[in-house]
Amino acid sequence: MPTVRRFVLGVDLDGVCADFYRGLRPIAAEWLGVDVATLSERVSWGLPEWKIDKAPGGYEALHRFAVTQRDLFKILPPMPGAPAALRQLSAADIRIRVITHRFFIKFFHQIAARQTIEWLDYHDIPYWDLCFMQEKAAVGADIYIEDSPANVERLRAEELATIVFTNSTNEHLLPPRANTWADVVELVLEAKREWERKR
């Protein structure tokens, strides 16, 4: 019996589902030996405002410390409304495909994967696929939700429908964009209706 094709939502984790900068900020302050109040809450891509590149080992060393010593991927707070919105979209027969590039530093993939799965389960986030990869276009989603400016531009260059999830790193990007998860639900359901009309 042939499988019925479902509408697929490609969901980024950090900065979209998980509040990456809010979770990393106190860990970065500890690692840098500074008061957390000195680290700006409004950041640009690469966190130059925190001057991490001037510390020994730079961002890679901070990231390794945050994940291996402070369980970063397990303790990140979810973006407001994200778990409930994803449950709503899943209930609307949308296949949730989580796509994250959390394997970008060598030799601790097992820890990163375990913390990611535990976080998704703890927050009751429904998903059918979990993809650890940089080339997000390769997963074949019908629409993507992403915050990284470089990833948004790459996906759109391949003419893939992509919603920008707004934060201070991507305010220069063109719509469609979502400022909240309520916006995401509205945009994704509309995209699914359009997809169904064309089938």
Contacts in CASP RR format, 6 or more apart in sequence:
PFRMAT RR
TARGET T0000
AUTHOR 0000-0000-0000
METHOD contacts of the structure
MODEL  1
MPTVRRFVLGVDLDGVCADFYRGLRPIAAEWLGVDVATLSERVSWGLPEW
KIDKAPGGYEALHRFAVTQRDLFKILPPMPGAPAALRQLSAADIRIRVIT
HRFFIKFFHQIAARQTIEWLDYHDIPYWDLCFMQEKAAVGADIYIEDSPA
NVERLRAEELATIVFTNSTNEHLLPPRANTWADVVELVLEAKREWERKR
6 93 0 8 1.000
6 94 0 8 1.000
6 95 0 8 1.000
7 93 0 8 1.000
7 94 0 8 1.000
7 95 0 8 1.000
7 142 0 8 1.000
7 143 0 8 1.000
7 191 0 8 1.000
7 192 0 8 1.000
7 195 0 8 1.000
7 196 0 8 1.000
8 94 0 8 1.000
8 95 0 8 1.000
8 97 0 8 1.000
8 140 0 8 1.000
8 141 0 8 1.000
8 142 0 8 1.000
8 143 0 8 1.000
9 89 0 8 1.000
9 94 0 8 1.000
9 95 0 8 1.000
9 96 0 8 1.000
9 97 0 8 1.000
9 141 0 8 1.000
9 142 0 8 1.000
9 143 0 8 1.000
9 144 0 8 1.000
9 145 0 8 1.000
9 188 0 8 1.000
10 96 0 8 1.000
10 97 0 8 1.000
10 98 0 8 1.000
10 99 0 8 1.000
10 136 0 8 1.000
10 139 0 8 1.000
10 141 0 8 1.000
10 143 0 8 1.000
10 144 0 8 1.000
10 145 0 8 1.000
11 17 0 8 1.000
11 86 0 8 1.000
11 96 0 8 1.000
11 97 0 8 1.000
11 98 0 8 1.000
11 99 0 8 1.000
11 127 0 8 1.000
11 144 0 8 1.000
11 145 0 8 1.000
12 99 0 8 1.000
12 100 0 8 1.000
12 136 0 8 1.000
12 144 0 8 1.000
12 145 0 8 1.000
12 146 0 8 1.000
12 147 0 8 1.000
12 148 0 8 1.000
12 151 0 8 1.000
12 165 0 8 1.000
13 98 0 8 1.000
13 99 0 8 1.000
13 100 0 8 1.000
13 102 0 8 1.000
13 116 0 8 1.000
14 20 0 8 1.000
14 76 0 8 1.000
14 100 0 8 1.000
14 102 0 8 1.000
14 147 0 8 1.000
15 21 0 8 1.000
15 79 0 8 1.000
15 147 0 8 1.000
15 165 0 8 1.000
15 167 0 8 1.000
16 79 0 8 1.000
16 82 0 8 1.000
16 145 0 8 1.000
16 146 0 8 1.000
16 147 0 8 1.000
16 165 0 8 1.000
17 78 0 8 1.000
17 79 0 8 1.000
17 82 0 8 1.000
17 83 0 8 1.000
17 86 0 8 1.000
17 98 0 8 1.000
17 125 0 8 1.000
18 73 0 8 1.000
18 76 0 8 1.000
18 77 0 8 1.000
18 78 0 8 1.000
18 79 0 8 1.000
18 82 0 8 1.000
18 119 0 8 1.000
19 76 0 8 1.000
19 77 0 8 1.000
19 78 0 8 1.000
19 79 0 8 1.000
20 76 0 8 1.000
21 41 0 8 1.000
21 43 0 8 1.000
21 167 0 8 1.000
22 41 0 8 1.000
22 76 0 8 1.000
22 77 0 8 1.000
23 72 0 8 1.000
23 75 0 8 1.000
23 76 0 8 1.000
23 77 0 8 1.000
24 62 0 8 1.000
24 66 0 8 1.000
24 72 0 8 1.000
25 36 0 8 1.000
25 39 0 8 1.000
25 41 0 8 1.000
26 36 0 8 1.000
27 62 0 8 1.000
27 65 0 8 1.000
27 66 0 8 1.000
27 70 0 8 1.000
27 72 0 8 1.000
28 39 0 8 1.000
28 47 0 8 1.000
28 50 0 8 1.000
28 52 0 8 1.000
28 62 0 8 1.000
28 66 0 8 1.000
29 35 0 8 1.000
29 36 0 8 1.000
29 38 0 8 1.000
29 39 0 8 1.000
30 70 0 8 1.000
31 55 0 8 1.000
31 62 0 8 1.000
31 65 0 8 1.000
31 66 0 8 1.000
32 39 0 8 1.000
32 50 0 8 1.000
32 51 0 8 1.000
32 52 0 8 1.000
32 55 0 8 1.000
32 62 0 8 1.000
39 49 0 8 1.000
39 50 0 8 1.000
40 49 0 8 1.000
40 50 0 8 1.000
42 49 0 8 1.000
42 168 0 8 1.000
43 49 0 8 1.000
43 50 0 8 1.000
43 168 0 8 1.000
43 169 0 8 1.000
44 168 0 8 1.000
44 169 0 8 1.000
45 148 0 8 1.000
45 149 0 8 1.000
45 150 0 8 1.000
45 169 0 8 1.000
46 52 0 8 1.000
46 59 0 8 1.000
47 59 0 8 1.000
52 58 0 8 1.000
52 59 0 8 1.000
52 62 0 8 1.000
53 59 0 8 1.000
55 61 0 8 1.000
55 62 0 8 1.000
60 105 0 8 1.000
63 72 0 8 1.000
63 105 0 8 1.000
64 105 0 8 1.000
64 108 0 8 1.000
66 72 0 8 1.000
67 73 0 8 1.000
67 108 0 8 1.000
67 111 0 8 1.000
67 112 0 8 1.000
67 115 0 8 1.000
68 108 0 8 1.000
68 111 0 8 1.000
71 115 0 8 1.000
72 115 0 8 1.000
73 102 0 8 1.000
73 112 0 8 1.000
73 115 0 8 1.000
73 116 0 8 1.000
73 119 0 8 1.000
74 115 0 8 1.000
74 118 0 8 1.000
74 119 0 8 1.000
74 122 0 8 1.000
76 119 0 8 1.000
78 123 0 8 1.000
78 125 0 8 1.000
79 165 0 8 1.000
79 181 0 8 1.000
80 180 0 8 1.000
80 181 0 8 1.000
81 180 0 8 1.000
81 181 0 8 1.000
81 182 0 8 1.000
82 123 0 8 1.000
82 125 0 8 1.000
82 181 0 8 1.000
83 123 0 8 1.000
83 124 0 8 1.000
83 125 0 8 1.000
84 181 0 8 1.000
85 181 0 8 1.000
85 182 0 8 1.000
85 184 0 8 1.000
85 185 0 8 1.000
86 96 0 8 1.000
86 125 0 8 1.000
86 126 0 8 1.000
86 127 0 8 1.000
87 124 0 8 1.000
87 125 0 8 1.000
87 126 0 8 1.000
88 185 0 8 1.000
89 96 0 8 1.000
89 185 0 8 1.000
89 188 0 8 1.000
89 189 0 8 1.000
90 96 0 8 1.000
90 126 0 8 1.000
92 189 0 8 1.000
92 192 0 8 1.000
94 188 0 8 1.000
94 192 0 8 1.000
95 128 0 8 1.000
95 129 0 8 1.000
96 125 0 8 1.000
96 126 0 8 1.000
96 127 0 8 1.000
96 128 0 8 1.000
96 129 0 8 1.000
97 127 0 8 1.000
97 128 0 8 1.000
97 129 0 8 1.000
97 131 0 8 1.000
97 139 0 8 1.000
97 140 0 8 1.000
97 141 0 8 1.000
98 120 0 8 1.000
98 125 0 8 1.000
98 127 0 8 1.000
98 129 0 8 1.000
98 130 0 8 1.000
98 131 0 8 1.000
99 131 0 8 1.000
99 133 0 8 1.000
99 136 0 8 1.000
99 139 0 8 1.000
99 141 0 8 1.000
99 144 0 8 1.000
100 116 0 8 1.000
100 130 0 8 1.000
100 131 0 8 1.000
100 132 0 8 1.000
101 132 0 8 1.000
101 133 0 8 1.000
101 134 0 8 1.000
101 136 0 8 1.000
102 112 0 8 1.000
102 113 0 8 1.000
102 116 0 8 1.000
102 132 0 8 1.000
103 109 0 8 1.000
103 112 0 8 1.000
103 113 0 8 1.000
103 132 0 8 1.000
103 133 0 8 1.000
104 134 0 8 1.000
109 132 0 8 1.000
112 132 0 8 1.000
113 132 0 8 1.000
116 130 0 8 1.000
116 132 0 8 1.000
117 130 0 8 1.000
120 127 0 8 1.000
120 130 0 8 1.000
129 139 0 8 1.000
131 139 0 8 1.000
133 139 0 8 1.000
136 144 0 8 1.000
136 146 0 8 1.000
136 151 0 8 1.000
136 154 0 8 1.000
136 155 0 8 1.000
137 154 0 8 1.000
137 155 0 8 1.000
137 158 0 8 1.000
137 160 0 8 1.000
141 160 0 8 1.000
142 161 0 8 1.000
142 191 0 8 1.000
142 192 0 8 1.000
142 195 0 8 1.000
143 160 0 8 1.000
143 161 0 8 1.000
143 162 0 8 1.000
143 163 0 8 1.000
143 187 0 8 1.000
143 188 0 8 1.000
143 191 0 8 1.000
144 155 0 8 1.000
144 160 0 8 1.000
144 161 0 8 1.000
144 162 0 8 1.000
144 163 0 8 1.000
145 162 0 8 1.000
145 163 0 8 1.000
145 165 0 8 1.000
145 178 0 8 1.000
145 184 0 8 1.000
145 188 0 8 1.000
146 152 0 8 1.000
146 155 0 8 1.000
146 162 0 8 1.000
146 163 0 8 1.000
146 164 0 8 1.000
146 165 0 8 1.000
147 164 0 8 1.000
147 165 0 8 1.000
147 166 0 8 1.000
147 167 0 8 1.000
147 169 0 8 1.000
147 170 0 8 1.000
148 169 0 8 1.000
148 170 0 8 1.000
149 169 0 8 1.000
149 170 0 8 1.000
149 172 0 8 1.000
149 173 0 8 1.000
152 162 0 8 1.000
152 164 0 8 1.000
152 170 0 8 1.000
152 173 0 8 1.000
153 173 0 8 1.000
155 162 0 8 1.000
156 162 0 8 1.000
161 191 0 8 1.000
162 176 0 8 1.000
163 176 0 8 1.000
163 177 0 8 1.000
163 178 0 8 1.000
163 184 0 8 1.000
163 187 0 8 1.000
163 188 0 8 1.000
164 170 0 8 1.000
164 173 0 8 1.000
164 174 0 8 1.000
164 175 0 8 1.000
164 176 0 8 1.000
164 177 0 8 1.000
164 178 0 8 1.000
165 177 0 8 1.000
165 178 0 8 1.000
165 184 0 8 1.000
166 177 0 8 1.000
166 178 0 8 1.000
166 179 0 8 1.000
176 187 0 8 1.000
177 183 0 8 1.000
178 184 0 8 1.000
178 187 0 8 1.000
END
